[in-house]
């Protein structure tokens, strides 16, 4: 029987930072990013998601 592990990401705005909490089953990891780091993360995620979408459309025979 395969056990499903719940994954969840929560984002909160703190005074000068973005607080990202990643829950993975019973474990969690907290990452605090300043605004510049958060913007870089958004840009990197956009690039990766675009690349993923393009690769998904490529059909390999």
Secondary structure per residue as TSV (DSSP state, phi and psi in degrees):
chain	resnum	aa	ss	phi	psi
A	1	X	-	360.0	132.3
A	2	X	-	-89.6	127.2
A	3	X	-	-89.0	129.4
A	4	X	-	-89.6	133.4
A	5	X	-	-106.3	126.0
A	6	X	-	-77.0	130.3
A	7	X	E	-118.9	138.8
A	8	X	E	-153.4	145.9
A	9	X	E	-124.4	128.3
A	10	X	E	-116.0	139.8
A	11	X	E	-121.6	135.1
A	12	X	E	-134.0	148.4
A	13	X	E	-96.1	121.5
A	14	X	-	-100.2	-171.1
A	15	X	S	-54.2	-59.3
A	16	X	S	-121.1	10.2
A	17	X	E	-139.6	164.1
A	18	X	E	-104.2	126.9
A	19	X	E	-104.3	119.2
A	20	X	E	-112.6	123.4
A	21	X	E	-113.6	123.4
A	22	X	E	-107.3	117.6
A	23	X	E	-100.8	131.7
A	24	X	E	-137.5	95.3
A	25	X	T	66.5	-125.1
A	26	X	T	-88.4	-10.6
A	27	X	E	-90.4	155.2
A	28	X	E	-146.2	152.4
A	29	X	E	-134.0	132.8
A	30	X	E	-106.5	130.3
A	31	X	E	-125.5	126.9
A	32	X	E	-109.6	124.3
A	33	X	E	-117.7	140.0
A	34	X	E	-77.8	173.7
A	35	X	H	-62.0	-38.8
A	36	X	H	-65.3	-43.3
A	37	X	H	-63.7	-39.3
A	38	X	H	-64.5	-40.8
A	39	X	H	-65.2	-40.6
A	40	X	H	-63.7	-39.4
A	41	X	H	-62.4	-42.8
A	42	X	H	-61.9	-44.6
A	43	X	H	-62.5	-44.8
A	44	X	H	-63.2	-41.9
A	45	X	H	-64.0	-40.6
A	46	X	H	-59.7	-44.6
A	47	X	H	-63.3	-44.2
A	48	X	H	-66.1	-41.9
A	49	X	H	-66.6	-37.3
A	50	X	H	-65.2	-44.3
A	51	X	H	-61.1	-43.3
A	52	X	H	-61.3	-43.8
A	53	X	H	-62.0	-41.4
A	54	X	H	-67.5	-41.8
A	55	X	H	-66.4	-34.6
A	56	X	H	-64.7	-30.7
A	57	X	H	-80.7	-17.4
A	58	X	-	-76.0	126.2
A	59	X	-	-101.5	124.7
A	60	X	-	-106.4	120.9
A	61	X	-	-101.5	360.0
